[in-house]
């Protein structure tokens, strides 16, 4: 098993505020937190979720986004009228944790990490939604995140604990080394009707049930689900 032991550069949390042109409740605007924070099954004790149906919950308790991607976004978004100032600090993507040196290419479904004193497990990659379009002032942002594979990922919390900026993220177990998040995202968004891969994906026990269900539906229906509402908003 590869060795992963990196510091958490920034821990972030948000409070619910009106967001976007319709003023929907959202806590996507997360700010750095000083000192230790309690990590619970539902997420950070000081973090809020404006839309618990689609954000948060046990399968998406914690969101991790690599700071490594920020430079590429600055290049990709130049000339699109996007708010590049969003990239001046961690938290642009509504993440709870910002790190350097770990991306979707090095993280696998089911990876178990010691996060500070908590125990967490990678449950899924992020499925970007329309809120990123408004956050960056660029109508194509959610599609760009999806197409780039630079989505970040979520953890479920297996054991409560505490985390702070400077805490270590240490890989303890990797049951599915063949299923990097990079591969998972390719199956989901590029080779979208690779039935053999979808059937294997549906059997990944640590993968969030909603993603396993999606894989089963594609195999059964022989078609890809409509993503427009998620990407563009209702």
Secondary structure by P-SEA (a helix, b strand, c coil): cbbbbbcccbbbbbccccccccccccccbbbbbccbbbbccccccccccccccccccccccbbbbbccaaaaaaaaaccccccccccccccccccccccccccccccccccccccccbbbbbcccccccaaaaaaacccaaaaaaaaaccccbbbbbcccccccccccccccccccccccaaaaaaaacccccaaaaaaaaaacccccaaaaaaaaaaaaaccccccccccccc
